[in-house]
Amino acid sequence: MNPSENSAGAAADIRWSGQRVDAVEAGALPGLERVSGLVRSVRTPEFAGITFHEVLAKSALNHVPDTARMLPGEWTINPYRGCSHACIYCYARPTHEHLGMGLGTDFETQIVVKTNVAEVLRTELAKKRTLPDRVALGTNTDPYQRAEGRYRLMPGIIEALAGAGVDFSILTKGSLIRRDLDLLVQASRKVDVQLGLSIAVVDDELQHLMEPGTPSASARLATVRAIRDAGLDCTVFAAPFLPGLTDSAEQIDELLAAIEGAGATNVLPTLLYLQPGVKELYLAWVDREHPHLSAGYRRIYRDGTRASREYAGEFHARLRPAMLRHGFRLPGPEVHDLFALHGRRGKGSEAPAPRAAAPTLF
Protein backbone atom coordinates (compact mmCIF):
# COMPACT_ATOMS: atom_id res chain seq x y z
CA MET A 1 0.00 0.00 0.00
CA ASN A 2 1.22 3.45 -0.88
CA PRO A 3 1.01 5.26 2.48
CA SER A 4 0.28 8.59 0.84
CA GLU A 5 -2.72 7.35 -1.13
CA ASN A 6 -5.69 5.15 -0.27
CA SER A 7 -8.66 7.21 -1.31
CA ALA A 8 -11.80 7.15 0.75
CA GLY A 9 -13.85 8.52 -2.11
CA ALA A 10 -15.99 5.40 -2.40
CA ALA A 11 -18.37 5.12 0.54
CA ALA A 12 -18.31 1.35 0.25
CA ASP A 13 -14.65 1.38 1.29
CA ILE A 14 -15.39 3.18 4.55
CA ARG A 15 -15.87 0.87 7.51
CA TRP A 16 -18.97 2.58 8.85
CA SER A 17 -21.57 0.73 6.80
CA GLY A 18 -22.92 -1.00 9.90
CA GLN A 19 -23.64 2.39 11.47
CA ARG A 20 -25.89 3.68 8.70
CA VAL A 21 -29.58 4.10 9.53
CA ASP A 22 -32.51 5.60 7.68
CA ALA A 23 -34.43 7.03 10.62
CA VAL A 24 -34.97 10.76 10.70
CA GLU A 25 -35.40 12.89 13.79
CA ALA A 26 -36.76 16.43 13.71
CA GLY A 27 -34.61 17.49 16.66
CA ALA A 28 -31.30 16.54 15.11
CA LEU A 29 -28.41 18.98 15.10
CA PRO A 30 -28.78 21.86 12.60
CA GLY A 31 -28.35 20.58 9.07
CA LEU A 32 -28.15 16.95 10.16
CA GLU A 33 -30.87 14.36 9.75
CA ARG A 34 -29.41 10.95 10.59
CA VAL A 35 -29.70 9.92 14.23
CA SER A 36 -26.72 7.60 14.49
CA GLY A 37 -23.67 6.41 12.62
CA LEU A 38 -22.58 8.07 9.41
CA VAL A 39 -24.91 10.99 8.83
CA ARG A 40 -23.46 12.55 5.71
CA SER A 41 -20.27 13.51 3.95
CA VAL A 42 -19.80 17.23 3.39
CA ARG A 43 -17.57 19.42 1.25
CA THR A 44 -17.63 23.19 1.53
CA PRO A 45 -15.81 25.92 -0.45
CA GLU A 46 -14.01 27.27 2.63
CA PHE A 47 -12.38 23.85 3.17
CA ALA A 48 -11.21 23.12 -0.35
CA GLY A 49 -10.16 19.52 -0.89
CA ILE A 50 -11.44 18.33 2.51
CA THR A 51 -14.40 16.02 3.08
CA PHE A 52 -16.07 15.96 6.49
CA HIS A 53 -17.73 12.69 7.44
CA GLU A 54 -20.28 13.58 10.10
CA VAL A 55 -21.06 10.71 12.44
CA LEU A 56 -23.09 10.21 15.57
CA ALA A 57 -20.74 8.55 18.02
CA LYS A 58 -21.80 5.85 20.45
CA SER A 59 -19.13 6.80 23.00
CA ALA A 60 -16.93 9.78 23.76
CA LEU A 61 -14.47 8.54 26.37
CA ASN A 62 -11.59 6.26 25.36
CA HIS A 63 -9.53 4.34 27.91
CA VAL A 64 -5.89 4.01 26.89
CA PRO A 65 -4.51 0.50 27.51
CA ASP A 66 -1.96 0.16 30.30
CA THR A 67 0.50 -1.17 27.71
CA ALA A 68 0.30 1.91 25.47
CA ARG A 69 3.47 3.96 24.78
CA MET A 70 1.75 7.26 25.51
CA LEU A 71 -0.61 8.01 28.40
CA PRO A 72 -1.01 4.40 29.58
CA GLY A 73 -4.15 3.98 31.65
CA GLU A 74 -5.40 7.49 30.88
CA TRP A 75 -8.77 8.57 29.47
CA THR A 76 -8.96 10.57 26.24
CA ILE A 77 -11.54 12.22 23.98
CA ASN A 78 -11.09 12.58 20.22
CA PRO A 79 -13.86 14.72 18.72
CA TYR A 80 -12.20 14.41 15.30
CA ARG A 81 -10.44 11.60 13.44
CA GLY A 82 -7.91 12.78 10.88
CA CYS A 83 -6.42 16.26 10.93
CA SER A 84 -6.30 19.06 8.37
CA HIS A 85 -3.07 20.38 9.92
CA ALA A 86 -1.41 17.84 7.60
CA CYS A 87 1.87 17.68 9.54
CA ILE A 88 4.08 15.35 7.53
CA TYR A 89 5.60 13.79 10.67
CA CYS A 90 2.36 13.31 12.66
CA TYR A 91 2.48 10.15 14.76
CA ALA A 92 -1.34 9.87 14.70
CA ARG A 93 -1.51 9.19 10.95
CA PRO A 94 -1.68 5.37 11.28
CA THR A 95 -4.91 5.63 13.31
CA HIS A 96 -6.71 6.50 10.08
CA GLU A 97 -5.98 3.03 8.78
CA HIS A 98 -8.40 1.67 11.39
CA LEU A 99 -11.13 3.39 9.37
CA GLY A 100 -10.06 1.75 6.14
CA MET A 101 -8.34 4.91 4.98
CA GLY A 102 -4.72 5.79 4.21
CA LEU A 103 -2.28 7.53 6.51
CA GLY A 104 -1.19 9.92 3.76
CA THR A 105 -3.54 12.33 2.02
CA ASP A 106 -6.62 10.60 3.44
CA PHE A 107 -5.54 11.51 6.97
CA GLU A 108 -5.57 15.21 6.15
CA THR A 109 -8.49 15.37 3.70
CA GLN A 110 -11.00 12.84 5.07
CA ILE A 111 -12.00 14.16 8.50
CA VAL A 112 -14.41 12.27 10.73
CA VAL A 113 -16.50 14.58 12.93
CA LYS A 114 -18.31 13.19 15.98
CA THR A 115 -21.10 15.73 15.90
CA ASN A 116 -22.81 14.53 19.08
CA VAL A 117 -19.66 13.97 21.15
CA ALA A 118 -20.53 16.50 23.88
CA GLU A 119 -24.01 15.07 24.39
CA VAL A 120 -22.66 11.51 24.54
CA LEU A 121 -19.94 12.63 26.97
CA ARG A 122 -22.49 14.14 29.36
CA THR A 123 -24.45 10.90 29.31
CA GLU A 124 -21.37 8.77 29.92
CA LEU A 125 -20.17 10.92 32.81
CA ALA A 126 -23.62 10.84 34.42
CA LYS A 127 -23.70 7.03 34.30
CA LYS A 128 -20.16 6.32 35.52
CA ARG A 129 -19.83 5.15 39.10
CA THR A 130 -16.18 6.17 39.13
CA LEU A 131 -15.23 9.21 37.11
CA PRO A 132 -11.87 9.47 35.32
CA ASP A 133 -9.19 11.25 37.31
CA ARG A 134 -8.41 13.28 34.22
CA VAL A 135 -9.27 13.34 30.53
CA ALA A 136 -6.75 14.33 27.83
CA LEU A 137 -7.66 15.96 24.53
CA GLY A 138 -5.25 16.41 21.65
CA THR A 139 -3.14 13.34 22.28
CA ASN A 140 -4.23 11.87 18.94
CA THR A 141 -5.65 14.40 16.48
CA ASP A 142 -6.04 18.10 17.21
CA PRO A 143 -9.34 19.17 18.83
CA TYR A 144 -8.77 22.74 17.63
CA GLN A 145 -8.00 22.01 14.00
CA ARG A 146 -9.81 24.17 11.44
CA ALA A 147 -12.95 22.01 11.51
CA GLU A 148 -13.61 23.14 15.07
CA GLY A 149 -14.42 26.60 13.75
CA ARG A 150 -17.30 25.03 11.83
CA TYR A 151 -18.53 22.40 14.31
CA ARG A 152 -17.85 24.00 17.73
CA LEU A 153 -17.57 20.71 19.61
CA MET A 154 -15.09 21.82 22.24
CA PRO A 155 -17.31 24.21 24.26
CA GLY A 156 -19.75 21.41 25.00
CA ILE A 157 -16.92 19.05 25.92
CA ILE A 158 -15.33 21.60 28.25
CA GLU A 159 -18.66 22.31 29.94
CA ALA A 160 -19.43 18.61 30.36
CA LEU A 161 -16.07 17.82 31.96
CA ALA A 162 -16.10 20.84 34.25
CA GLY A 163 -19.72 20.21 35.20
CA ALA A 164 -18.89 16.65 36.22
CA GLY A 165 -15.81 17.74 38.18
CA VAL A 166 -13.32 15.98 35.88
CA ASP A 167 -9.83 17.47 35.42
CA PHE A 168 -8.69 17.74 31.82
CA SER A 169 -5.78 18.71 29.60
CA ILE A 170 -5.74 20.04 26.04
CA LEU A 171 -2.83 19.91 23.60
CA THR A 172 -3.22 21.80 20.32
CA LYS A 173 -1.48 23.55 17.47
CA GLY A 174 -4.60 25.58 16.82
CA SER A 175 -4.93 29.25 17.73
CA LEU A 176 -8.69 28.65 17.73
CA ILE A 177 -8.42 27.69 21.41
CA ARG A 178 -8.44 31.45 22.09
CA ARG A 179 -12.15 31.45 21.24
CA ASP A 180 -12.82 29.34 24.33
CA LEU A 181 -10.51 31.07 26.80
CA ASP A 182 -13.34 32.53 28.88
CA LEU A 183 -14.91 29.08 29.11
CA LEU A 184 -11.57 27.52 30.07
CA VAL A 185 -11.05 30.12 32.79
CA GLN A 186 -14.50 29.33 34.18
CA ALA A 187 -13.72 25.61 34.06
CA SER A 188 -10.42 26.16 35.89
CA ARG A 189 -12.38 27.43 38.90
CA LYS A 190 -13.98 23.99 39.22
CA VAL A 191 -11.33 21.54 37.98
CA ASP A 192 -7.64 21.40 37.11
CA VAL A 193 -7.23 22.62 33.52
CA GLN A 194 -3.86 22.08 31.85
CA LEU A 195 -3.17 23.56 28.43
CA GLY A 196 -0.39 22.95 25.95
CA LEU A 197 0.58 24.46 22.58
CA SER A 198 2.77 22.52 20.17
CA ILE A 199 5.36 24.59 18.31
CA ALA A 200 8.05 22.81 16.32
CA VAL A 201 9.11 25.24 13.60
CA VAL A 202 9.56 29.02 13.70
CA ASP A 203 10.77 29.37 10.10
CA ASP A 204 7.66 30.28 8.08
CA GLU A 205 8.79 28.64 4.84
CA LEU A 206 9.69 25.35 6.50
CA GLN A 207 6.54 25.42 8.59
CA HIS A 208 4.40 25.81 5.47
CA LEU A 209 6.11 22.82 3.86
CA MET A 210 5.86 20.55 6.90
CA GLU A 211 2.64 21.72 8.56
CA PRO A 212 0.65 23.32 5.73
CA GLY A 213 -2.66 23.43 7.59
CA THR A 214 -1.43 24.89 10.89
CA PRO A 215 -1.46 28.48 12.15
CA SER A 216 1.91 30.20 11.94
CA ALA A 217 4.36 29.97 14.81
CA SER A 218 3.75 33.65 15.56
CA ALA A 219 0.01 33.00 15.85
CA ARG A 220 0.65 30.11 18.24
CA LEU A 221 3.09 32.15 20.32
CA ALA A 222 0.45 34.87 20.54
CA THR A 223 -1.96 32.19 21.73
CA VAL A 224 0.46 31.17 24.48
CA ARG A 225 0.59 34.80 25.58
CA ALA A 226 -3.21 35.06 25.51
CA ILE A 227 -3.54 31.93 27.67
CA ARG A 228 -1.03 33.26 30.18
CA ASP A 229 -2.69 36.69 30.20
CA ALA A 230 -5.96 34.91 31.02
CA GLY A 231 -4.28 33.54 34.14
CA LEU A 232 -3.86 29.95 32.97
CA ASP A 233 -0.66 27.91 32.75
CA CYS A 234 0.55 26.87 29.32
CA THR A 235 3.24 24.33 28.51
CA VAL A 236 4.79 24.55 25.06
CA PHE A 237 5.62 21.25 23.44
CA ALA A 238 8.75 22.01 21.44
CA ALA A 239 7.99 18.99 19.36
CA PRO A 240 9.31 17.47 17.38
CA PHE A 241 12.84 18.72 16.89
CA LEU A 242 13.83 17.66 13.37
CA PRO A 243 17.35 16.42 12.62
CA GLY A 244 19.15 18.64 10.14
CA LEU A 245 16.20 21.04 9.90
CA THR A 246 15.51 22.59 13.32
CA ASP A 247 18.18 21.12 15.62
CA SER A 248 21.20 23.43 15.41
CA ALA A 249 22.23 25.36 18.51
CA GLU A 250 21.07 28.59 16.88
CA GLN A 251 17.68 27.18 15.90
CA ILE A 252 17.12 25.67 19.34
CA ASP A 253 17.99 28.99 20.95
CA GLU A 254 15.70 30.91 18.60
CA LEU A 255 12.73 28.67 19.39
CA LEU A 256 13.26 28.68 23.15
CA ALA A 257 13.77 32.45 23.18
CA ALA A 258 10.45 32.91 21.38
CA ILE A 259 8.71 30.54 23.80
CA GLU A 260 10.19 32.32 26.80
CA GLY A 261 9.10 35.65 25.35
CA ALA A 262 5.54 34.37 25.02
CA GLY A 263 5.50 33.61 28.75
CA ALA A 264 5.15 29.84 28.58
CA THR A 265 4.94 28.10 31.94
CA ASN A 266 7.35 25.46 30.75
CA VAL A 267 8.72 23.64 27.73
CA LEU A 268 8.61 19.95 26.93
CA PRO A 269 11.11 19.19 24.13
CA THR A 270 11.00 15.94 22.17
CA LEU A 271 12.86 14.48 19.23
CA LEU A 272 11.20 13.30 16.05
CA TYR A 273 9.54 9.90 16.48
CA LEU A 274 8.88 7.94 13.29
CA GLN A 275 6.64 4.96 13.70
CA PRO A 276 6.04 2.54 10.81
CA GLY A 277 4.15 4.09 7.94
CA VAL A 278 4.91 7.63 9.06
CA LYS A 279 8.61 6.86 8.74
CA GLU A 280 8.27 5.92 5.08
CA LEU A 281 6.06 8.95 4.39
CA TYR A 282 8.45 11.33 6.12
CA LEU A 283 11.59 9.93 4.51
CA ALA A 284 9.94 10.22 1.09
CA TRP A 285 9.28 13.89 1.92
CA VAL A 286 12.94 14.36 2.92
CA ASP A 287 14.07 12.70 -0.31
CA ARG A 288 11.89 15.11 -2.28
CA GLU A 289 12.39 18.37 -0.38
CA HIS A 290 15.83 17.96 1.24
CA PRO A 291 17.69 15.17 -0.59
CA HIS A 292 21.00 16.24 0.94
CA LEU A 293 19.64 15.03 4.31
CA SER A 294 18.41 11.64 3.10
CA ALA A 295 21.51 9.60 3.97
CA GLY A 296 21.81 11.22 7.39
CA TYR A 297 18.19 10.45 8.27
CA ARG A 298 18.61 6.85 7.31
CA ARG A 299 21.65 6.61 9.58
CA ILE A 300 19.93 8.32 12.50
CA TYR A 301 16.76 6.22 12.21
CA ARG A 302 18.42 3.05 11.03
CA ASP A 303 17.24 1.06 14.06
CA GLY A 304 13.56 1.93 13.91
CA THR A 305 11.30 4.65 15.25
CA ARG A 306 13.66 6.59 17.51
CA ALA A 307 16.80 8.53 16.73
CA SER A 308 20.09 6.78 17.36
CA ARG A 309 21.74 7.17 20.76
CA GLU A 310 24.67 8.91 19.10
CA TYR A 311 22.49 11.59 17.54
CA ALA A 312 20.29 11.96 20.64
CA GLY A 313 23.40 12.58 22.74
CA GLU A 314 24.59 15.30 20.38
CA PHE A 315 21.17 16.92 20.30
CA HIS A 316 20.72 17.00 24.06
CA ALA A 317 24.19 18.50 24.46
CA ARG A 318 22.91 21.45 22.42
CA LEU A 319 19.47 21.52 24.00
CA ARG A 320 20.42 21.44 27.67
CA PRO A 321 22.32 24.73 27.95
CA ALA A 322 19.68 26.52 25.88
CA MET A 323 16.90 25.25 28.16
CA LEU A 324 18.77 26.50 31.24
CA ARG A 325 19.65 29.79 29.58
CA HIS A 326 15.99 30.54 28.91
CA GLY A 327 14.77 29.45 32.32
CA PHE A 328 13.42 25.98 31.54
CA ARG A 329 14.40 22.70 33.12
CA LEU A 330 15.02 19.58 31.10
CA PRO A 331 12.71 16.70 32.02
CA GLY A 332 14.36 13.55 33.24
CA PRO A 333 13.81 10.19 31.54
CA GLU A 334 11.29 9.30 34.23
CA VAL A 335 8.82 11.95 33.02
CA HIS A 336 6.11 10.24 30.96
CA ASP A 337 3.11 12.43 31.78
CA LEU A 338 2.53 14.88 28.92
CA PHE A 339 1.67 17.62 31.39
CA ALA A 340 3.92 16.71 34.31
CA LEU A 341 6.02 19.83 33.94
CA HIS A 342 3.43 22.48 34.78
CA GLY A 343 4.70 24.81 37.47
CA ARG A 344 8.34 23.77 37.13
CA ARG A 345 9.49 26.83 35.25
CA GLY A 346 12.47 28.70 36.63
CA LYS A 347 16.20 29.05 36.28
CA GLY A 348 18.11 25.87 36.86
CA SER A 349 20.77 25.83 39.52
CA GLU A 350 23.45 24.64 37.15
CA ALA A 351 25.45 27.08 35.06
CA PRO A 352 24.84 26.82 31.32
CA ALA A 353 27.39 24.72 29.51
CA PRO A 354 29.09 25.99 26.36
CA ARG A 355 27.14 25.53 23.18
CA ALA A 356 27.71 22.19 21.53
CA ALA A 357 28.94 21.89 17.99
CA ALA A 358 26.54 21.65 15.06
CA PRO A 359 25.19 18.22 14.06
CA THR A 360 27.81 15.88 12.65
CA LEU A 361 25.57 13.18 11.16
CA PHE A 362 24.67 15.05 7.95
Rosetta blueprint (number, residue, H / E / L):
1 M L
2 N L
3 P L
4 S L
5 E L
6 N L
7 S L
8 A L
9 G L
10 A L
11 A H
12 A H
13 D H
14 I L
15 R L
16 W L
17 S H
18 G H
19 Q H
20 R L
21 V L
22 D L
23 A L
24 V E
25 E L
26 A L
27 G L
28 A L
29 L L
30 P L
31 G L
32 L L
33 E L
34 R E
35 V L
36 S L
37 G E
38 L E
39 V E
40 R E
41 S E
42 V E
43 R L
44 T L
45 P H
46 E H
47 F H
48 A L
49 G L
50 I L
51 T E
52 F E
53 H E
54 E E
55 V E
56 L E
57 A L
58 K L
59 S L
60 A L
61 L E
62 N E
63 H E
64 V L
65 P L
66 D L
67 T L
68 A L
69 R L
70 M L
71 L L
72 P L
73 G L
74 E L
75 W E
76 T E
77 I E
78 N L
79 P L
80 Y E
81 R E
82 G L
83 C L
84 S L
85 H L
86 A L
87 C L
88 I L
89 Y L
90 C L
91 Y L
92 A L
93 R H
94 P H
95 T H
96 H H
97 E H
98 H H
99 L H
100 G L
101 M L
102 G L
103 L L
104 G L
105 T H
106 D H
107 F H
108 E H
109 T H
110 Q E
111 I E
112 V E
113 V E
114 K E
115 T L
116 N L
117 V H
118 A H
119 E H
120 V H
121 L H
122 R H
123 T H
124 E H
125 L H
126 A H
127 K H
128 K L
129 R L
130 T L
131 L L
132 P L
133 D L
134 R E
135 V E
136 A E
137 L E
138 G L
139 T L
140 N L
141 T L
142 D L
143 P L
144 Y L
145 Q L
146 R L
147 A H
148 E H
149 G H
150 R H
151 Y H
152 R L
153 L L
154 M H
155 P H
156 G H
157 I H
158 I H
159 E H
160 A H
161 L H
162 A H
163 G H
164 A H
165 G L
166 V L
167 D E
168 F E
169 S E
170 I E
171 L E
172 T E
173 K L
174 G L
175 S H
176 L H
177 I H
178 R H
179 R H
180 D H
181 L H
182 D H
183 L H
184 L H
185 V H
186 Q H
187 A H
188 S H
189 R L
190 K L
191 V L
192 D L
193 V E
194 Q E
195 L E
196 G E
197 L E
198 S E
199 I L
200 A L
201 V L
202 V L
203 D L
204 D H
205 E H
206 L H
207 Q H
208 H H
209 L H
210 M H
211 E L
212 P L
213 G L
214 T L
215 P L
216 S L
217 A H
218 S H
219 A H
220 R H
221 L H
222 A H
223 T H
224 V H
225 R H
226 A H
227 I H
228 R H
229 D H
230 A L
231 G L
232 L L
233 D L
234 C E
235 T E
236 V E
237 F E
238 A E
239 A E
240 P E
241 F E
242 L L
243 P L
244 G L
245 L L
246 T L
247 D L
248 S L
249 A H
250 E H
251 Q H
252 I H
253 D H
254 E H
255 L H
256 L H
257 A H
258 A H
259 I H
260 E H
261 G H
262 A L
263 G L
264 A L
265 T L
266 N E
267 V E
268 L E
269 P E
270 T E
271 L E
272 L L
273 Y L
274 L L
275 Q L
276 P L
277 G L
278 V H
279 K H
280 E H
281 L H
282 Y H
283 L H
284 A H
285 W H
286 V H
287 D H
288 R H
289 E H
290 H L
291 P H
292 H H
293 L H
294 S H
295 A H
296 G H
297 Y H
298 R H
299 R H
300 I H
301 Y L
302 R L
303 D L
304 G L
305 T L
306 R L
307 A L
308 S L
309 R H
310 E H
311 Y H
312 A H
313 G H
314 E H
315 F H
316 H H
317 A H
318 R H
319 L H
320 R H
321 P H
322 A H
323 M H
324 L H
325 R H
326 H L
327 G L
328 F L
329 R L
330 L L
331 P L
332 G L
333 P L
334 E L
335 V L
336 H L
337 D L
338 L L
339 F L
340 A L
341 L L
342 H L
343 G L
344 R L
345 R L
346 G L
347 K L
348 G L
349 S L
350 E L
351 A L
352 P L
353 A L
354 P L
355 R L
356 A L
357 A L
358 A L
359 P L
360 T L
361 L L
362 F L
